């Protein structure tokens, strides 16, 4: 019985060494996935805007500028162009995106407001 206890203790020790060493093994077959997980990618053909209060959003224009697709970190909203006297305005009846050159502002109901948003110029794209 004492021999069986020593053998079990040895097996537990060896198993703990093997399991501890498995943390450095990468089984993902497509290269190092840690780089892609930590670097967020901008949506294709969208402009990034940085706003007051450290907020940001992306806007993609579709249908020749008739539709603005607003992309938040947690959701997306499609807005249709509406008539205005100056600049451009897009709305879905609740959310309103005002575009004035390279600046935008967005309100979505009474609780969500993105003000003084400026287009971010990507490095290497000037």
PyMOL CGO cylinders between C-alpha atoms (Angstrom):
from pymol import cmd
from pymol.cgo import CYLINDER

trace = [
    CYLINDER, 0.00, 0.00, 0.00, 2.86, 2.38, 0.78, 0.3, 1, 1, 1, 1, 1, 1,
    CYLINDER, 2.86, 2.38, 0.78, 4.38, 1.70, -2.67, 0.3, 1, 1, 1, 1, 1, 1,
    CYLINDER, 4.38, 1.70, -2.67, 1.07, 2.51, -4.35, 0.3, 1, 1, 1, 1, 1, 1,
    CYLINDER, 1.07, 2.51, -4.35, 0.88, 5.87, -2.48, 0.3, 1, 1, 1, 1, 1, 1,
    CYLINDER, 0.88, 5.87, -2.48, 4.41, 6.84, -3.55, 0.3, 1, 1, 1, 1, 1, 1,
    CYLINDER, 4.41, 6.84, -3.55, 3.62, 5.90, -7.15, 0.3, 1, 1, 1, 1, 1, 1,
    CYLINDER, 3.62, 5.90, -7.15, 0.43, 8.01, -7.11, 0.3, 1, 1, 1, 1, 1, 1,
    CYLINDER, 0.43, 8.01, -7.11, 2.31, 10.93, -5.62, 0.3, 1, 1, 1, 1, 1, 1,
    CYLINDER, 2.31, 10.93, -5.62, 4.97, 10.66, -8.34, 0.3, 1, 1, 1, 1, 1, 1,
    CYLINDER, 4.97, 10.66, -8.34, 2.33, 10.54, -11.10, 0.3, 1, 1, 1, 1, 1, 1,
    CYLINDER, 2.33, 10.54, -11.10, 0.63, 13.66, -9.72, 0.3, 1, 1, 1, 1, 1, 1,
    CYLINDER, 0.63, 13.66, -9.72, 3.99, 15.46, -9.64, 0.3, 1, 1, 1, 1, 1, 1,
    CYLINDER, 3.99, 15.46, -9.64, 4.83, 14.50, -13.24, 0.3, 1, 1, 1, 1, 1, 1,
    CYLINDER, 4.83, 14.50, -13.24, 1.34, 15.43, -14.45, 0.3, 1, 1, 1, 1, 1, 1,
    CYLINDER, 1.34, 15.43, -14.45, 1.61, 18.87, -12.82, 0.3, 1, 1, 1, 1, 1, 1,
    CYLINDER, 1.61, 18.87, -12.82, 4.92, 19.48, -14.61, 0.3, 1, 1, 1, 1, 1, 1,
    CYLINDER, 4.92, 19.48, -14.61, 3.43, 18.49, -17.96, 0.3, 1, 1, 1, 1, 1, 1,
    CYLINDER, 3.43, 18.49, -17.96, 0.31, 20.63, -17.54, 0.3, 1, 1, 1, 1, 1, 1,
    CYLINDER, 0.31, 20.63, -17.54, 2.38, 23.62, -16.39, 0.3, 1, 1, 1, 1, 1, 1,
    CYLINDER, 2.38, 23.62, -16.39, 4.49, 23.46, -19.53, 0.3, 1, 1, 1, 1, 1, 1,
    CYLINDER, 4.49, 23.46, -19.53, 1.46, 23.39, -21.84, 0.3, 1, 1, 1, 1, 1, 1,
    CYLINDER, 1.46, 23.39, -21.84, 0.79, 27.10, -21.35, 0.3, 1, 1, 1, 1, 1, 1,
    CYLINDER, 0.79, 27.10, -21.35, 3.50, 28.06, -23.82, 0.3, 1, 1, 1, 1, 1, 1,
    CYLINDER, 3.50, 28.06, -23.82, 2.26, 25.76, -26.57, 0.3, 1, 1, 1, 1, 1, 1,
    CYLINDER, 2.26, 25.76, -26.57, 0.29, 27.49, -29.32, 0.3, 1, 1, 1, 1, 1, 1,
    CYLINDER, 0.29, 27.49, -29.32, -2.09, 25.14, -31.12, 0.3, 1, 1, 1, 1, 1, 1,
    CYLINDER, -2.09, 25.14, -31.12, -3.51, 27.86, -33.43, 0.3, 1, 1, 1, 1, 1, 1,
    CYLINDER, -3.51, 27.86, -33.43, -2.45, 26.78, -36.96, 0.3, 1, 1, 1, 1, 1, 1,
    CYLINDER, -2.45, 26.78, -36.96, -2.61, 30.25, -38.57, 0.3, 1, 1, 1, 1, 1, 1,
    CYLINDER, -2.61, 30.25, -38.57, 0.32, 32.00, -36.92, 0.3, 1, 1, 1, 1, 1, 1,
    CYLINDER, 0.32, 32.00, -36.92, 0.48, 34.18, -33.83, 0.3, 1, 1, 1, 1, 1, 1,
    CYLINDER, 0.48, 34.18, -33.83, -3.09, 35.12, -32.95, 0.3, 1, 1, 1, 1, 1, 1,
    CYLINDER, -3.09, 35.12, -32.95, -2.09, 37.47, -30.11, 0.3, 1, 1, 1, 1, 1, 1,
    CYLINDER, -2.09, 37.47, -30.11, -1.29, 40.30, -32.56, 0.3, 1, 1, 1, 1, 1, 1,
    CYLINDER, -1.29, 40.30, -32.56, -4.69, 40.21, -34.26, 0.3, 1, 1, 1, 1, 1, 1,
    CYLINDER, -4.69, 40.21, -34.26, -6.63, 39.98, -31.01, 0.3, 1, 1, 1, 1, 1, 1,
    CYLINDER, -6.63, 39.98, -31.01, -5.01, 43.10, -29.51, 0.3, 1, 1, 1, 1, 1, 1,
    CYLINDER, -5.01, 43.10, -29.51, -5.10, 45.36, -32.58, 0.3, 1, 1, 1, 1, 1, 1,
    CYLINDER, -5.10, 45.36, -32.58, -8.65, 46.47, -33.43, 0.3, 1, 1, 1, 1, 1, 1,
    CYLINDER, -8.65, 46.47, -33.43, -9.27, 46.96, -37.12, 0.3, 1, 1, 1, 1, 1, 1,
    CYLINDER, -9.27, 46.96, -37.12, -11.18, 49.84, -38.61, 0.3, 1, 1, 1, 1, 1, 1,
    CYLINDER, -11.18, 49.84, -38.61, -14.22, 48.91, -40.69, 0.3, 1, 1, 1, 1, 1, 1,
    CYLINDER, -14.22, 48.91, -40.69, -13.45, 48.90, -44.40, 0.3, 1, 1, 1, 1, 1, 1,
    CYLINDER, -13.45, 48.90, -44.40, -14.14, 52.18, -46.27, 0.3, 1, 1, 1, 1, 1, 1,
    CYLINDER, -14.14, 52.18, -46.27, -15.10, 53.99, -43.07, 0.3, 1, 1, 1, 1, 1, 1,
    CYLINDER, -15.10, 53.99, -43.07, -13.82, 57.23, -41.57, 0.3, 1, 1, 1, 1, 1, 1,
    CYLINDER, -13.82, 57.23, -41.57, -12.87, 57.25, -37.91, 0.3, 1, 1, 1, 1, 1, 1,
    CYLINDER, -12.87, 57.25, -37.91, -13.98, 60.22, -35.81, 0.3, 1, 1, 1, 1, 1, 1,
    CYLINDER, -13.98, 60.22, -35.81, -12.74, 61.15, -32.33, 0.3, 1, 1, 1, 1, 1, 1,
    CYLINDER, -12.74, 61.15, -32.33, -15.19, 63.14, -30.25, 0.3, 1, 1, 1, 1, 1, 1,
    CYLINDER, -15.19, 63.14, -30.25, -15.39, 65.08, -27.00, 0.3, 1, 1, 1, 1, 1, 1,
    CYLINDER, -15.39, 65.08, -27.00, -15.38, 62.90, -23.89, 0.3, 1, 1, 1, 1, 1, 1,
    CYLINDER, -15.38, 62.90, -23.89, -12.88, 60.42, -25.40, 0.3, 1, 1, 1, 1, 1, 1,
    CYLINDER, -12.88, 60.42, -25.40, -15.61, 58.88, -27.56, 0.3, 1, 1, 1, 1, 1, 1,
    CYLINDER, -15.61, 58.88, -27.56, -15.11, 57.56, -31.08, 0.3, 1, 1, 1, 1, 1, 1,
    CYLINDER, -15.11, 57.56, -31.08, -17.21, 56.27, -33.95, 0.3, 1, 1, 1, 1, 1, 1,
    CYLINDER, -17.21, 56.27, -33.95, -16.85, 55.30, -37.59, 0.3, 1, 1, 1, 1, 1, 1,
    CYLINDER, -16.85, 55.30, -37.59, -18.97, 56.51, -40.50, 0.3, 1, 1, 1, 1, 1, 1,
    CYLINDER, -18.97, 56.51, -40.50, -19.24, 54.78, -43.87, 0.3, 1, 1, 1, 1, 1, 1,
    CYLINDER, -19.24, 54.78, -43.87, -21.17, 56.46, -46.68, 0.3, 1, 1, 1, 1, 1, 1,
    CYLINDER, -21.17, 56.46, -46.68, -23.15, 54.22, -49.04, 0.3, 1, 1, 1, 1, 1, 1,
    CYLINDER, -23.15, 54.22, -49.04, -25.34, 54.66, -52.13, 0.3, 1, 1, 1, 1, 1, 1,
    CYLINDER, -25.34, 54.66, -52.13, -23.41, 57.69, -53.36, 0.3, 1, 1, 1, 1, 1, 1,
    CYLINDER, -23.41, 57.69, -53.36, -23.83, 59.50, -50.04, 0.3, 1, 1, 1, 1, 1, 1,
    CYLINDER, -23.83, 59.50, -50.04, -27.56, 58.83, -49.63, 0.3, 1, 1, 1, 1, 1, 1,
    CYLINDER, -27.56, 58.83, -49.63, -26.95, 56.61, -46.60, 0.3, 1, 1, 1, 1, 1, 1,
    CYLINDER, -26.95, 56.61, -46.60, -24.56, 56.95, -43.65, 0.3, 1, 1, 1, 1, 1, 1,
    CYLINDER, -24.56, 56.95, -43.65, -23.68, 53.78, -41.76, 0.3, 1, 1, 1, 1, 1, 1,
    CYLINDER, -23.68, 53.78, -41.76, -22.62, 54.78, -38.23, 0.3, 1, 1, 1, 1, 1, 1,
    CYLINDER, -22.62, 54.78, -38.23, -20.48, 52.17, -36.47, 0.3, 1, 1, 1, 1, 1, 1,
    CYLINDER, -20.48, 52.17, -36.47, -20.16, 52.34, -32.69, 0.3, 1, 1, 1, 1, 1, 1,
    CYLINDER, -20.16, 52.34, -32.69, -18.00, 49.98, -30.64, 0.3, 1, 1, 1, 1, 1, 1,
    CYLINDER, -18.00, 49.98, -30.64, -21.10, 47.98, -29.63, 0.3, 1, 1, 1, 1, 1, 1,
    CYLINDER, -21.10, 47.98, -29.63, -23.63, 48.47, -32.47, 0.3, 1, 1, 1, 1, 1, 1,
    CYLINDER, -23.63, 48.47, -32.47, -24.30, 49.91, -35.94, 0.3, 1, 1, 1, 1, 1, 1,
    CYLINDER, -24.30, 49.91, -35.94, -27.00, 52.28, -37.21, 0.3, 1, 1, 1, 1, 1, 1,
    CYLINDER, -27.00, 52.28, -37.21, -28.10, 53.08, -40.76, 0.3, 1, 1, 1, 1, 1, 1,
    CYLINDER, -28.10, 53.08, -40.76, -29.19, 56.69, -41.39, 0.3, 1, 1, 1, 1, 1, 1,
    CYLINDER, -29.19, 56.69, -41.39, -30.79, 58.18, -44.52, 0.3, 1, 1, 1, 1, 1, 1,
    CYLINDER, -30.79, 58.18, -44.52, -29.89, 61.62, -45.90, 0.3, 1, 1, 1, 1, 1, 1,
    CYLINDER, -29.89, 61.62, -45.90, -32.46, 64.33, -45.16, 0.3, 1, 1, 1, 1, 1, 1,
    CYLINDER, -32.46, 64.33, -45.16, -32.77, 67.86, -46.54, 0.3, 1, 1, 1, 1, 1, 1,
    CYLINDER, -32.77, 67.86, -46.54, -30.93, 70.68, -44.75, 0.3, 1, 1, 1, 1, 1, 1,
    CYLINDER, -30.93, 70.68, -44.75, -29.98, 74.24, -45.60, 0.3, 1, 1, 1, 1, 1, 1,
    CYLINDER, -29.98, 74.24, -45.60, -26.28, 73.76, -44.80, 0.3, 1, 1, 1, 1, 1, 1,
    CYLINDER, -26.28, 73.76, -44.80, -24.00, 70.74, -44.46, 0.3, 1, 1, 1, 1, 1, 1,
    CYLINDER, -24.00, 70.74, -44.46, -25.43, 67.24, -44.56, 0.3, 1, 1, 1, 1, 1, 1,
    CYLINDER, -25.43, 67.24, -44.56, -27.84, 65.57, -42.18, 0.3, 1, 1, 1, 1, 1, 1,
    CYLINDER, -27.84, 65.57, -42.18, -28.70, 61.90, -41.86, 0.3, 1, 1, 1, 1, 1, 1,
    CYLINDER, -28.70, 61.90, -41.86, -31.45, 60.45, -39.69, 0.3, 1, 1, 1, 1, 1, 1,
    CYLINDER, -31.45, 60.45, -39.69, -33.57, 57.38, -38.99, 0.3, 1, 1, 1, 1, 1, 1,
    CYLINDER, -33.57, 57.38, -38.99, -36.21, 59.34, -37.07, 0.3, 1, 1, 1, 1, 1, 1,
    CYLINDER, -36.21, 59.34, -37.07, -34.37, 58.99, -33.75, 0.3, 1, 1, 1, 1, 1, 1,
    CYLINDER, -34.37, 58.99, -33.75, -30.64, 59.31, -34.37, 0.3, 1, 1, 1, 1, 1, 1,
    CYLINDER, -30.64, 59.31, -34.37, -29.34, 62.41, -36.19, 0.3, 1, 1, 1, 1, 1, 1,
    CYLINDER, -29.34, 62.41, -36.19, -25.88, 62.74, -37.75, 0.3, 1, 1, 1, 1, 1, 1,
    CYLINDER, -25.88, 62.74, -37.75, -24.84, 66.27, -38.77, 0.3, 1, 1, 1, 1, 1, 1,
    CYLINDER, -24.84, 66.27, -38.77, -21.86, 66.47, -41.13, 0.3, 1, 1, 1, 1, 1, 1,
    CYLINDER, -21.86, 66.47, -41.13, -19.98, 69.75, -41.61, 0.3, 1, 1, 1, 1, 1, 1,
    CYLINDER, -19.98, 69.75, -41.61, -16.82, 69.17, -43.64, 0.3, 1, 1, 1, 1, 1, 1,
    CYLINDER, -16.82, 69.17, -43.64, -14.43, 66.96, -41.66, 0.3, 1, 1, 1, 1, 1, 1,
    CYLINDER, -14.43, 66.96, -41.66, -16.47, 67.29, -38.44, 0.3, 1, 1, 1, 1, 1, 1,
    CYLINDER, -16.47, 67.29, -38.44, -19.60, 65.42, -37.39, 0.3, 1, 1, 1, 1, 1, 1,
    CYLINDER, -19.60, 65.42, -37.39, -21.94, 65.37, -34.42, 0.3, 1, 1, 1, 1, 1, 1,
    CYLINDER, -21.94, 65.37, -34.42, -24.45, 62.69, -33.56, 0.3, 1, 1, 1, 1, 1, 1,
    CYLINDER, -24.45, 62.69, -33.56, -27.37, 62.50, -31.17, 0.3, 1, 1, 1, 1, 1, 1,
    CYLINDER, -27.37, 62.50, -31.17, -29.33, 59.31, -30.62, 0.3, 1, 1, 1, 1, 1, 1,
    CYLINDER, -29.33, 59.31, -30.62, -32.32, 60.03, -28.43, 0.3, 1, 1, 1, 1, 1, 1,
    CYLINDER, -32.32, 60.03, -28.43, -31.81, 62.09, -25.29, 0.3, 1, 1, 1, 1, 1, 1,
    CYLINDER, -31.81, 62.09, -25.29, -29.05, 59.96, -23.75, 0.3, 1, 1, 1, 1, 1, 1,
    CYLINDER, -29.05, 59.96, -23.75, -26.45, 59.44, -26.49, 0.3, 1, 1, 1, 1, 1, 1,
    CYLINDER, -26.45, 59.44, -26.49, -24.47, 62.40, -27.78, 0.3, 1, 1, 1, 1, 1, 1,
    CYLINDER, -24.47, 62.40, -27.78, -21.23, 62.53, -29.79, 0.3, 1, 1, 1, 1, 1, 1,
    CYLINDER, -21.23, 62.53, -29.79, -20.13, 66.15, -30.14, 0.3, 1, 1, 1, 1, 1, 1,
    CYLINDER, -20.13, 66.15, -30.14, -17.20, 67.91, -31.82, 0.3, 1, 1, 1, 1, 1, 1,
    CYLINDER, -17.20, 67.91, -31.82, -16.09, 64.78, -33.68, 0.3, 1, 1, 1, 1, 1, 1,
    CYLINDER, -16.09, 64.78, -33.68, -13.05, 65.27, -35.92, 0.3, 1, 1, 1, 1, 1, 1,
    CYLINDER, -13.05, 65.27, -35.92, -11.91, 62.91, -38.66, 0.3, 1, 1, 1, 1, 1, 1,
    CYLINDER, -11.91, 62.91, -38.66, -8.77, 60.95, -37.79, 0.3, 1, 1, 1, 1, 1, 1,
    CYLINDER, -8.77, 60.95, -37.79, -6.15, 60.94, -40.52, 0.3, 1, 1, 1, 1, 1, 1,
    CYLINDER, -6.15, 60.94, -40.52, -4.40, 57.58, -40.61, 0.3, 1, 1, 1, 1, 1, 1,
    CYLINDER, -4.40, 57.58, -40.61, -0.60, 57.58, -40.68, 0.3, 1, 1, 1, 1, 1, 1,
    CYLINDER, -0.60, 57.58, -40.68, 0.57, 57.06, -44.25, 0.3, 1, 1, 1, 1, 1, 1,
    CYLINDER, 0.57, 57.06, -44.25, -2.78, 58.20, -45.75, 0.3, 1, 1, 1, 1, 1, 1,
    CYLINDER, -2.78, 58.20, -45.75, -2.47, 61.89, -46.48, 0.3, 1, 1, 1, 1, 1, 1,
]
cmd.load_cgo(trace, "trace")
